[in-house]
Amino acid sequence: MTRHAFRLFPLAALAAACLTGPAAMAQDTPIGKNVMVELNTVKPGDNACALTFLVINGHDKPIEKAVYETVLFNAEGQVDRLTLFDFGELPPGRPRVRQFSVPGLTCDNISRVLINGAHACTAPELDESACSTGLQVNSRTEVEVVG
């Protein structure tokens, strides 16, 4: 499989899942009963860096609010800053895109993003660890994402 084809497959699976509903999403993608956070793009802005994430709630119930403590590492591997990213409401099995503009940060200076854990998770119909247990992270950028 070529690198290009590998990158297209997940998007095709997401598109198909969106058309067929949440039940198909859980079956057709390797997300399972957890939350998947993908760093999709990193783009420079006016004295800021915009980090765009694709996030999917693989649970069968909604998450009303998901806030993750996130650590950004500079090019030398040192912690640049610790921040909170509020991903908001995450409906079950539906992809959502969230963008965070980080002021005073150049995108070239980000080497790694660590999802340090769930700072807040409101999901009344799910276990209290719904946002953190089995959290899946990945990146479609040169910036490594760990969690």
C-alpha positions as CSV (number, residue, x, y, z in Angstrom):
1,M,0.0,0.0,0.0
2,T,1.4,3.4,-0.9
3,R,1.7,6.1,1.6
4,H,-0.8,8.2,-0.3
5,A,-3.4,5.4,-0.4
6,F,-2.9,4.8,3.4
7,R,-3.7,8.4,4.1
8,L,-6.9,8.4,2.0
9,F,-8.4,5.2,3.5
10,P,-9.3,6.7,7.0
11,L,-11.0,9.7,5.3
12,A,-13.0,7.3,3.1
13,A,-14.0,5.2,6.1
14,L,-15.1,8.4,8.0
15,A,-17.1,9.6,5.1
16,A,-18.8,6.2,4.7
17,A,-19.5,6.1,8.5
18,C,-21.0,9.6,8.4
19,L,-23.4,8.5,5.7
20,T,-24.5,5.3,7.3
21,G,-24.7,6.5,11.0
22,P,-23.1,5.9,14.4
23,A,-23.6,2.1,14.5
24,A,-21.6,1.7,11.3
25,M,-18.9,4.1,12.6
26,A,-18.3,1.8,15.5
27,Q,-18.0,-1.2,13.2
28,D,-16.1,0.3,10.3
29,T,-13.4,2.1,12.1
30,P,-10.9,0.9,14.7
31,I,-12.0,3.5,17.3
32,G,-14.0,1.2,19.6
33,K,-15.6,2.4,22.9
34,N,-13.3,5.3,23.5
35,V,-12.3,8.7,22.2
36,M,-9.9,9.2,19.3
37,V,-8.0,12.5,18.9
38,E,-6.1,13.2,15.8
39,L,-3.9,16.2,15.1
40,N,-5.0,16.9,11.5
41,T,-3.2,20.1,10.6
42,V,-0.7,22.6,12.0
43,K,-0.8,26.0,10.3
44,P,0.8,29.3,11.1
45,G,-1.4,32.4,11.7
46,D,-0.9,36.0,12.9
47,N,1.6,35.5,15.8
48,A,0.0,32.2,16.5
49,C,-0.1,28.5,15.5
50,A,-3.4,26.9,14.7
51,L,-3.7,23.3,15.7
52,T,-6.7,21.5,14.1
53,F,-7.9,18.2,15.5
54,L,-10.3,15.6,14.3
55,V,-12.0,14.0,17.3
56,I,-14.5,11.1,17.4
57,N,-16.5,9.8,20.4
58,G,-16.6,6.1,19.9
59,H,-19.0,5.5,22.8
60,D,-22.7,4.9,22.1
61,K,-23.7,7.8,24.3
62,P,-22.8,11.6,24.1
63,I,-20.0,13.4,25.8
64,E,-21.4,16.8,26.8
65,K,-18.0,18.3,27.5
66,A,-14.4,17.1,27.0
67,V,-11.5,19.2,28.1
68,Y,-8.0,17.8,27.7
69,E,-4.8,19.0,29.5
70,T,-2.4,19.4,26.6
71,V,1.4,19.8,26.7
72,L,3.2,21.4,23.8
73,F,6.9,20.6,23.4
74,N,9.4,22.8,21.5
75,A,11.8,21.7,18.8
76,E,14.4,20.9,21.5
77,G,11.9,18.5,23.2
78,Q,11.4,20.9,26.2
79,V,7.9,21.8,27.5
80,D,6.9,25.1,25.9
81,R,3.5,25.3,27.6
82,L,0.7,23.4,29.3
83,T,-2.8,24.4,28.3
84,L,-6.4,23.2,28.3
85,F,-8.1,22.4,25.0
86,D,-11.9,22.3,25.3
87,F,-13.3,20.0,22.6
88,G,-16.8,20.7,23.7
89,E,-19.7,18.4,23.0
90,L,-18.9,15.1,21.3
91,P,-21.9,13.2,19.9
92,P,-21.6,9.4,19.6
93,G,-19.9,8.1,16.5
94,R,-19.8,11.5,14.8
95,P,-16.5,13.1,13.7
96,R,-15.9,16.7,14.9
97,V,-13.2,19.1,14.0
98,R,-11.9,21.5,16.6
99,Q,-9.2,24.2,16.1
100,F,-7.1,25.9,18.7
101,S,-5.0,29.0,18.0
102,V,-2.0,29.1,20.3
103,P,-0.8,32.7,20.5
104,G,2.9,33.5,20.6
105,L,3.9,30.1,19.2
106,T,5.4,29.3,15.9
107,C,4.4,26.1,14.3
108,D,8.0,25.2,13.3
109,N,8.8,25.2,17.0
110,I,6.3,22.4,17.9
111,S,7.9,18.9,18.0
112,R,5.4,17.0,20.1
113,V,1.9,17.3,21.6
114,L,1.1,15.3,24.7
115,I,-2.6,14.7,25.7
116,N,-1.8,14.6,29.4
117,G,-5.3,13.5,30.4
118,A,-8.9,14.6,30.7
119,H,-9.1,17.8,32.8
120,A,-12.9,17.6,32.6
121,C,-15.3,15.1,31.2
122,T,-19.1,15.5,31.4
123,A,-20.9,12.4,30.2
124,P,-23.8,11.5,32.5
125,E,-24.7,8.3,30.6
126,L,-21.1,7.0,30.6
127,D,-18.5,5.9,33.1
128,E,-16.6,8.8,34.6
129,S,-13.4,7.7,32.7
130,A,-15.1,7.9,29.3
131,C,-12.8,10.6,28.0
132,S,-9.6,9.0,29.2
133,T,-9.8,5.2,29.3
134,G,-8.4,3.9,26.0
135,L,-7.8,7.3,24.6
136,Q,-6.4,6.9,21.0
137,V,-4.2,9.6,19.6
138,N,-2.4,10.0,16.3
139,S,-1.2,12.7,13.9
140,R,-1.4,13.4,10.2
141,T,1.4,16.0,10.6
142,E,5.1,16.0,11.3
143,V,4.3,16.8,14.9
144,E,4.2,13.7,17.1
145,V,1.1,13.2,19.3
146,V,1.3,11.0,22.4
147,G,-1.2,10.3,25.2
